[in-house]
Amino acid sequence: MDLDDIKVFREVALHGSMTQAAETLGYAQSSVTARIRKLEAKLNVDLFYRNAKGVQLTPSGQIFLEQGLKIAQLMEELYDRLNPAKAPGGLLRIGAMETTAAIRLPALLKKYHALYEQVELSLQTGPTEYLINQILNYELDLAFVAAPVNHPEIAEIESFKEELVLVAEKKENTQDILDILSNRTILVFRPGCSYRSMLERYLLESQSVPLRRFEFGSLDAIIGGVSAGIGVSLLPRSVIEDKLQADVLTTFELPSHLRMCTTMLIKRKDGIQTAAMTHFIDVMTS
């Protein structure tokens, strides 16, 4: 086994397909299939379930993915220390909330990629709770989540501050947000989202009960739903600035103790901090 074996395995696990992994790596599909079968023979375990739609990790495959990535990171860190003048490379796995990925990350990732083009970037989005679990399970290197985190195994770096607002369609003809909330649907991300938790806390404190709750899987879907008059949501002001300027949406302020939310960049305290991670943090903090 060598680092290329781990790289091939990682791509197959990422895509859930031998064919797509081969295309990404620039290999023949037969070569990828042969390497995976050879790797399974060496380890004497099945790493993937095979089916007509592709492949899926077995429990053994999940363990190998977690540990194999740690081995690859350790080797990359070793090379970095032995060659300090060498530009950082390898895979950097970043997680972010949908709102952060949409507004804050494009410029940051563009700047980072311009400086360190040999680093392969992987971005995964999800709610705060999900991203924290991904960090704890060594499936992400860094993640942008909403504060507070306060986990003994996680290190936190303050990244951005967001003003949270209640958002409704522009046609609302009342300034009483509680009246609007009690007569409309609330649009939220799935459980584990910090903004959803904040909205539910506000509803509890204000003793307001909405007609119903709709769950959406993307930021665009929520903004589109609010714009269409389906319901009301709670979002960072930064993600809807263009809709406010176009006079499509209107906002309502939250009480002061709920208004501001800090986005934290997190990583495992016991994780190996590669040069790619260190430089990303430097670019972010600068």
HURANOR-V955571 format. One record per backbone hydrogen bond with DSSP energy under -1.0 kcal/mol. NH is the residue of the N-H (numbers start at 0). CO is the residue of the C=O. E is the energy in kcal/mol with one decimal. If there is no record, write none. Layout:
NH&CO&E + NH&CO&E
This chain:
5&1&-1.3 + 6&2&-2.3 + 7&3&-2.7 + 8&4&-2.6 + 9&5&-2.7 + 10&6&-2.0 + 11&7&-2.1 + 12&8&-2.6 + 13&9&-2.6 + 14&10&-2.4 + 15&11&-2.3 + 20&16&-1.8 + 21&17&-2.3 + 22&18&-2.1 + 23&19&-2.3 + 24&20&-2.4 + 25&21&-1.5 + 26&21&-2.1 + 31&27&-1.8 + 32&28&-2.8 + 33&29&-2.2 + 34&30&-2.2 + 35&31&-2.3 + 36&32&-2.3 + 37&33&-2.4 + 38&34&-2.3 + 39&35&-2.5 + 40&36&-2.0 + 41&37&-2.2 + 42&38&-2.2 + 43&39&-1.5 + 44&39&-1.4 + 48&55&-3.6 + 50&53&-2.5 + 53&50&-1.1 + 54&15&-1.9 + 55&48&-1.9 + 57&46&-2.0 + 61&57&-2.4 + 62&58&-1.8 + 63&59&-2.5 + 64&60&-2.5 + 65&61&-2.2 + 66&62&-2.7 + 67&63&-3.1 + 68&64&-2.1 + 69&65&-1.4 + 70&66&-2.2 + 71&67&-2.6 + 72&68&-2.5 + 73&69&-2.4 + 74&70&-2.4 + 75&71&-2.3 + 76&72&-2.6 + 77&73&-2.2 + 78&74&-2.6 + 79&75&-2.4 + 80&76&-2.2 + 81&77&-2.1 + 82&78&-1.8 + 85&82&-2.0 + 91&119&-3.1 + 93&121&-3.4 + 94&141&-2.1 + 95&123&-2.0 + 100&96&-2.7 + 101&97&-2.0 + 102&98&-1.9 + 103&99&-1.3 + 104&99&-2.0 + 108&104&-3.4 + 109&105&-2.0 + 110&106&-2.2 + 111&107&-2.4 + 112&108&-2.7 + 113&109&-1.9 + 114&110&-1.4 + 115&111&-2.8 + 118&115&-1.6 + 119&89&-3.5 + 121&91&-2.3 + 123&93&-2.4 + 125&95&-1.4 + 128&191&-2.2 + 130&126&-2.3 + 131&127&-2.5 + 132&128&-1.9 + 133&129&-2.0 + 134&130&-2.1 + 135&131&-2.5 + 136&132&-2.0 + 137&134&-1.8 + 138&133&-2.8 + 140&92&-2.2 + 141&92&-1.9 + 142&265&-1.5 + 143&94&-2.4 + 144&263&-2.6 + 146&261&-3.0 + 153&150&-1.8 + 154&266&-2.9 + 156&264&-1.9 + 158&262&-2.7 + 159&262&-1.4 + 161&260&-3.2 + 163&258&-3.5 + 164&234&-2.5 + 165&251&-2.6 + 166&232&-3.3 + 167&249&-2.6 + 169&247&-2.2 + 171&168&-1.6 + 176&174&-1.0 + 179&175&-1.8 + 180&176&-2.9 + 181&177&-1.9 + 185&211&-2.2 + 186&231&-2.7 + 187&213&-2.6 + 192&189&-1.2 + 196&192&-2.0 + 197&193&-2.1 + 198&194&-2.2 + 199&195&-2.6 + 200&196&-2.1 + 201&197&-2.3 + 202&198&-2.5 + 203&199&-2.1 + 204&200&-2.7 + 205&201&-2.4 + 207&202&-2.3 + 210&183&-1.4 + 213&185&-2.6 + 215&187&-2.8 + 221&217&-1.6 + 222&218&-2.6 + 223&219&-2.6 + 224&220&-2.2 + 225&221&-2.5 + 226&222&-2.6 + 227&223&-1.8 + 228&225&-1.5 + 229&224&-2.6 + 231&184&-2.8 + 232&166&-1.9 + 234&164&-2.2 + 236&162&-3.1 + 238&235&-1.2 + 239&236&-1.5 + 243&239&-2.2 + 244&240&-2.4 + 245&241&-1.6 + 246&243&-1.3 + 247&242&-2.7 + 248&242&-1.0 + 249&167&-2.9 + 251&165&-2.2 + 257&254&-2.1 + 260&161&-2.6 + 262&159&-3.4 + 263&144&-3.4 + 264&156&-3.3 + 265&142&-3.0 + 266&154&-1.7 + 268&152&-2.5 + 273&271&-1.0 + 277&273&-2.4 + 278&274&-2.6 + 279&275&-1.6 + 280&276&-2.4 + 281&277&-2.1 + 282&278&-2.5 + 283&279&-2.5 + 284&280&-2.6 + 285&281&-1.4
